[in-house]
């Protein structure tokens, strides 16, 4: 009876472990990208890995970082023009 219970527990863990593995890499990439932006490393690009939702978030964060750089470049150019 105990062996059957242990087997059931192990069998139940298989999909959980698969799900955790599928999430770990894309979430780690998004986290690293957010940390890079936080430290003003706007050239960092997040690899588009995982399911569509993760790739979409990575793409949007990268676009946001590029827009921040463009905004700063415009601001610098405008300040230089005033001098």
N, C-alpha and C positions, 0 to 999 in steps of 0.2 A: 504494500500500500504506500509506503514512504517513497519507494522508487518511482511509482506512478505520479505522486505529487511533485517530486523533484523534476521529473521529466516534463510535467505540465508547466512548471515554473520556467524551466529552461526554454521550452517551446514558446511560451508567452514573451520571453525576453528577445527572441529573434527579431520580430518586427520593430520592437522598441529600439534595439541597437541599430537596425538599418535606418530608421527614421533619424536617430541622433547623428549618424554618420553623414546622411544626406544634408543635414542642416549645418553641421559644424563648419565645413569649409567655406560656404558662401557667407555665413554670419561672421566668421573670422576675417574674411576679406573686406566686408563692409565695415567692420569694427576698425581694422587697420586703416582703411580709407578715411574714416571719420577722425581718427587720431592724427593722421597726416594733415588734414584740414585744420584741426585744432591748433597744430603747431606751425601753421602757415606754410605748409609744403603743398602749394596749390598745383604743382606739376605732377603730383602723384595721381595715377589713374588706377581705378579699381578694376580688377579683372572681371569680366562678365561671365560668371560661372553659376551653375545651379539652374534651378527652374526659372521660368519666365519672370516671376515676380522679383527674384533676387537680381537678375540681369537688368531689369527695368530700373530698380532702385540704384544699382551701380551706375548705370548710364546717366540717370538724372543727377546724381551727386557729382559725377564728372562734369556734366554740363554746367552745374551750378558753380563749380570751382573755376571753370573757364570763364564764366560770366563775371565772377569776382575779379579775376585778373584783368579782363577787358575793362571793367569799370575803373579799377585802379589806374590802368594805363591812360584812360581818358582824363581822369582827375589830375594825374601828373602832367599830362600835356596841357591841360587848361591852366594849371598853376604856373607852368613854365612860360606859357603865352602871356600871363599877366606880369611877369617880371621884366 
